[in-house]
Amino acid sequence: MSAATMSNPPGFTGRTVRRALRSSWGARVTSYVAFLIAWQLVGISFFRVPTPWETLDFIWREVSGGDHGGVRPGQFWEHFSATVPRFAIGISAAFVIGVIGGLAIGSFSFVRALLSDVLLVFLALPAIIWAFLTVMWFGLGWEAPVYTVILSAAPFVAVNVAQGVRAVSPELRRMSDAFGVPRNRRIRSMLLPAITGYLFTGLRFAVIIGWNAVLLAEWFGAVDGVGWRARLWYDAARYKGFVGWAIIFIVFIFLLDGLVLSPLQRRAFRWRASPTSDLDAEVGAVDMESFTNTARGL
């Protein structure tokens, strides 16, 4: 066996390593590793910044119900199970309200003129404002988180649906009128395929905004839930607890998007010939400027 063969074993060459590092998954792994290293260095340098190991140890104790150094036992499932129903009810109501409102705004010029400025105001108001208002209106309990989710998420669904309705070709509308196509067939064969992509974009925005909203409302106006638990550790100056719940919050939204929303999206668009990656870029693209421009032009 030659020296060249021994120095470059099959399947493991410098070119292979470079190709792997330049790939999408390689870039992701590199970014994660760099983030963990930077986090570890900052945690070592500053007393109030917990290290990754300390944070992971807290998450394990919280999820398993272990003891937090004699402070209090882990209560992950108790508070997570309180937050998820509030989030689910709020998102469901926000989606229904947003779809109905978006269809009305996109289809009727009178409704568009009546609600365009209101919709822009709702888009501009951050979730924290709604959290303060709903806590002031409804007090401590489940109502404030649910209504905060609805008020924060519904406008994003509505503006996307309205944009999808207005994207339908006017020539196609006039042709369906000329040939006397029944209304139910227009909705099924023309309108729904046109707004499906906008629906998923609006739903993804609503989920992200709504999850932030429910945590903010629980932070300021609840006696249980994920937001309340994060504030408990923050007020106790146990920062690894606060960071741990922030990581749980992020992991949940990633799992929800990857295990629920993405499969639903692929199923809804299985009739398309486009690759999944292109479809994700098309439907899941985040462009806040387009939201504002669409709301102003409604």
C-alpha positions as CSV (number, residue, x, y, z in Angstrom):
1,M,0.0,0.0,0.0
2,S,1.4,3.4,-1.0
3,A,2.0,6.3,1.3
4,A,-0.5,8.4,-0.7
5,T,-3.2,5.7,-0.1
6,M,-2.5,5.5,3.6
7,S,-2.6,9.3,4.1
8,N,-5.9,9.6,2.2
9,P,-8.1,6.7,3.3
10,P,-11.2,6.1,1.0
11,G,-14.1,8.3,1.8
12,F,-12.2,10.7,4.0
13,T,-10.3,13.3,2.1
14,G,-9.7,17.0,2.6
15,R,-12.1,17.7,-0.2
16,T,-14.8,15.6,1.6
17,V,-14.3,17.5,4.8
18,R,-14.5,20.9,3.1
19,R,-17.6,19.8,1.3
20,A,-19.2,18.7,4.6
21,L,-18.3,21.9,6.3
22,R,-19.8,24.0,3.5
23,S,-23.0,22.0,3.4
24,S,-26.2,23.3,5.1
25,W,-26.0,20.8,8.0
26,G,-22.3,21.4,8.4
27,A,-22.9,25.1,8.7
28,R,-25.6,24.5,11.3
29,V,-23.4,22.2,13.3
30,T,-20.6,24.7,13.2
31,S,-22.9,27.5,14.3
32,Y,-24.2,25.4,17.2
33,V,-20.7,24.5,18.3
34,A,-19.4,28.1,18.1
35,F,-22.4,29.3,20.1
36,L,-21.9,26.7,22.8
37,I,-18.2,27.6,23.0
38,A,-19.0,31.3,23.2
39,W,-21.7,30.7,25.8
40,Q,-19.2,28.6,27.9
41,L,-16.6,31.4,27.8
42,V,-19.1,34.0,28.8
43,G,-20.5,31.8,31.6
44,I,-17.0,31.3,33.0
45,S,-16.2,35.1,32.8
46,F,-19.5,36.4,34.3
47,F,-21.0,35.2,37.5
48,R,-24.6,35.8,36.6
49,V,-24.4,34.0,33.2
50,P,-24.9,30.2,33.8
51,T,-22.8,27.8,31.7
52,P,-24.4,25.4,29.3
53,W,-23.8,22.5,31.7
54,E,-25.4,24.3,34.6
55,T,-28.4,25.1,32.4
56,L,-28.8,21.6,31.1
57,D,-28.6,20.3,34.7
58,F,-31.4,22.6,35.7
59,I,-33.6,21.5,32.8
60,W,-33.1,17.9,33.7
61,R,-34.0,18.5,37.4
62,E,-37.0,20.6,36.3
63,V,-38.3,18.0,33.9
64,S,-37.6,14.9,36.1
65,G,-39.0,16.6,39.3
66,G,-35.6,16.6,41.0
67,D,-34.5,18.9,43.8
68,H,-33.0,22.3,42.9
69,G,-30.5,22.5,45.8
70,G,-33.2,22.6,48.5
71,V,-35.0,25.6,46.9
72,R,-38.0,23.8,45.4
73,P,-38.6,20.6,43.3
74,G,-38.9,20.6,39.5
75,Q,-42.4,21.3,38.3
76,F,-42.1,21.2,34.5
77,W,-45.2,19.2,33.6
78,E,-47.5,21.0,36.0
79,H,-46.8,24.4,34.4
80,F,-46.3,23.3,30.8
81,S,-49.6,21.5,30.9
82,A,-51.2,24.8,32.1
83,T,-49.7,26.8,29.3
84,V,-50.4,24.5,26.3
85,P,-54.2,24.6,26.5
86,R,-54.2,28.4,26.7
87,F,-51.9,28.6,23.7
88,A,-54.0,26.1,21.8
89,I,-57.3,27.8,22.4
90,G,-55.8,31.2,21.6
91,I,-54.2,30.1,18.4
92,S,-57.3,28.2,17.2
93,A,-59.5,31.2,17.8
94,A,-56.9,33.6,16.2
95,F,-56.7,31.4,13.1
96,V,-60.5,31.3,12.6
97,I,-60.9,35.0,13.2
98,G,-57.9,35.8,11.0
99,V,-59.2,33.6,8.1
100,I,-62.7,35.1,8.3
101,G,-61.4,38.7,8.6
102,G,-58.8,38.2,5.8
103,L,-61.4,36.7,3.4
104,A,-63.7,39.7,4.1
105,I,-60.9,42.3,3.7
106,G,-59.6,40.7,0.6
107,S,-63.0,40.2,-1.1
108,F,-64.9,43.4,-0.3
109,S,-63.6,46.9,-0.8
110,F,-65.9,48.4,1.9
111,V,-64.5,46.0,4.5
112,R,-61.0,46.8,3.3
113,A,-61.6,50.5,3.7
114,L,-63.2,50.0,7.1
115,L,-60.5,47.7,8.6
116,S,-57.2,48.5,6.9
117,D,-56.1,51.1,9.4
118,V,-57.3,49.0,12.3
119,L,-55.4,46.0,11.0
120,L,-52.2,48.1,10.7
121,V,-52.5,49.3,14.3
122,F,-53.0,45.7,15.5
123,L,-49.9,44.7,13.5
124,A,-47.8,47.5,15.0
125,L,-48.8,46.8,18.7
126,P,-46.3,44.4,20.3
127,A,-47.5,41.4,22.3
128,I,-46.3,43.0,25.6
129,I,-48.8,45.8,25.2
130,W,-51.6,43.3,24.8
131,A,-50.3,41.4,27.8
132,F,-50.5,44.5,30.0
133,L,-54.0,45.4,28.7
134,T,-55.5,41.9,29.1
135,V,-54.1,41.5,32.6
136,M,-55.6,44.9,33.4
137,W,-59.0,43.8,31.9
138,F,-59.3,40.2,33.1
139,G,-56.9,40.0,36.1
140,L,-55.0,36.9,37.1
141,G,-56.3,33.7,35.5
142,W,-56.5,31.9,32.1
143,E,-58.4,34.6,30.3
144,A,-55.5,37.1,29.9
145,P,-53.1,34.6,28.2
146,V,-55.8,33.4,25.8
147,Y,-56.9,36.8,24.8
148,T,-53.3,38.0,24.5
149,V,-52.7,35.2,22.0
150,I,-55.8,36.1,20.0
151,L,-55.1,39.8,19.8
152,S,-51.5,39.3,18.9
153,A,-51.8,36.5,16.4
154,A,-55.0,37.0,14.5
155,P,-53.8,40.1,12.6
156,F,-50.9,38.2,11.1
157,V,-53.3,35.5,9.8
158,A,-55.8,38.1,8.5
159,V,-53.2,40.1,6.5
160,N,-51.8,37.0,4.9
161,V,-55.2,35.7,3.9
162,A,-56.2,39.1,2.5
163,Q,-53.0,39.2,0.5
164,G,-53.7,35.7,-0.9
165,V,-57.3,36.7,-1.9
166,R,-56.1,39.8,-3.7
167,A,-53.4,37.8,-5.5
168,V,-56.0,35.9,-7.4
169,S,-55.9,37.1,-11.1
170,P,-58.7,39.6,-12.0
171,E,-58.8,38.0,-15.4
172,L,-59.5,34.6,-13.8
173,R,-62.3,36.2,-11.7
174,R,-63.9,37.7,-14.8
175,M,-63.6,34.5,-16.7
176,S,-65.4,32.6,-13.9
177,D,-68.1,35.2,-13.9
178,A,-68.5,35.0,-17.7
179,F,-68.8,31.2,-17.7
180,G,-71.2,31.2,-14.7
181,V,-69.0,29.1,-12.4
182,P,-70.8,28.3,-9.2
183,R,-69.6,30.1,-6.1
184,N,-68.7,26.9,-4.2
185,R,-66.6,25.7,-7.1
186,R,-64.8,29.1,-7.3
187,I,-63.9,28.8,-3.6
188,R,-62.8,25.2,-3.9
189,S,-60.9,25.4,-7.2
190,M,-59.7,29.0,-7.4
191,L,-59.7,30.7,-4.1
192,L,-58.5,28.0,-1.7
193,P,-55.4,26.9,-3.8
194,A,-54.5,30.6,-4.2
195,I,-54.5,31.3,-0.4
196,T,-53.1,28.0,0.9
197,G,-49.5,29.2,0.9
198,Y,-50.5,32.5,2.5
199,L,-52.5,30.5,5.1
200,F,-49.4,28.5,6.2
201,T,-47.3,31.7,6.3
202,G,-49.9,33.3,8.5
203,L,-50.2,30.3,10.7
204,R,-46.4,30.1,11.2
205,F,-46.3,33.7,12.2
206,A,-49.3,33.3,14.4
207,V,-47.7,30.3,16.2
208,I,-44.4,32.2,16.9
209,I,-46.2,35.5,17.9
210,G,-48.8,33.6,19.9
211,W,-46.2,31.5,21.9
212,N,-44.4,34.7,22.8
213,A,-47.7,36.3,23.8
214,V,-48.9,33.6,26.1
215,L,-45.6,33.6,27.9
216,L,-45.6,37.4,28.4
217,A,-49.2,37.3,29.7
218,E,-48.3,34.5,32.1
219,W,-45.2,36.5,33.2
220,F,-47.3,39.5,34.2
221,G,-50.7,38.1,35.1
222,A,-50.8,34.4,36.0
223,V,-50.3,32.2,39.0
224,D,-49.0,29.2,37.0
225,G,-47.7,28.3,33.5
226,V,-44.4,28.5,31.7
227,G,-44.2,32.3,31.8
228,W,-44.9,32.4,35.5
229,R,-42.3,29.7,36.3
230,A,-39.7,31.6,34.3
231,R,-40.4,34.8,36.2
232,L,-40.3,32.8,39.5
233,W,-36.6,31.8,38.9
234,Y,-35.8,35.3,37.6
235,D,-37.2,37.0,40.6
236,A,-35.3,34.6,42.8
237,A,-32.0,35.5,41.0
238,R,-31.6,31.9,39.9
239,Y,-30.6,32.8,36.4
240,K,-29.9,29.3,35.3
241,G,-33.6,28.6,35.9
242,F,-34.7,31.6,33.7
243,V,-32.3,30.6,30.9
244,G,-33.4,27.0,31.2
245,W,-37.0,27.9,30.7
246,A,-36.0,30.1,27.8
247,I,-34.4,27.1,26.1
248,I,-37.5,25.0,26.8
249,F,-39.5,27.7,25.2
250,I,-37.3,27.7,22.1
251,V,-37.2,23.9,21.8
252,F,-40.9,23.6,22.0
253,I,-41.5,26.0,19.1
254,F,-38.9,24.2,17.0
255,L,-40.5,20.8,17.7
256,L,-44.0,22.2,16.9
257,D,-42.8,23.6,13.6
258,G,-40.8,20.5,12.6
259,L,-43.2,17.8,13.8
260,V,-46.6,19.5,13.2
261,L,-46.5,22.5,10.9
262,S,-44.0,21.2,8.3
263,P,-45.7,17.8,7.8
264,L,-49.1,19.6,7.4
265,Q,-47.5,22.0,4.9
266,R,-46.0,19.1,2.9
267,R,-49.3,17.3,2.9
268,A,-51.2,20.4,1.8
269,F,-48.8,20.9,-1.1
270,R,-48.2,17.3,-2.1
271,W,-49.9,18.0,-5.5
272,R,-47.1,20.4,-6.4
273,A,-44.0,19.3,-8.3
274,S,-41.7,21.8,-6.5
275,P,-39.0,20.4,-4.2
276,T,-39.7,20.6,-0.5
277,S,-36.8,23.0,0.0
278,D,-38.2,25.4,-2.6
279,L,-41.6,25.1,-1.1
280,D,-40.3,25.9,2.4
281,A,-38.5,29.0,1.1
282,E,-41.7,30.1,-0.7
283,V,-44.3,29.5,2.0
284,G,-42.2,30.0,5.1
285,A,-40.3,33.1,4.1
286,V,-40.3,35.8,6.8
287,D,-40.7,39.3,5.4
288,M,-42.1,41.8,7.9
289,E,-41.9,44.6,5.3
290,S,-44.4,42.8,3.1
291,F,-46.8,42.6,6.1
292,T,-46.6,46.3,6.6
293,N,-46.9,47.1,2.9
294,T,-49.8,44.7,2.5
295,A,-51.6,46.2,5.5
296,R,-51.2,49.7,4.2
297,G,-52.4,48.8,0.7
298,L,-55.4,46.9,1.9
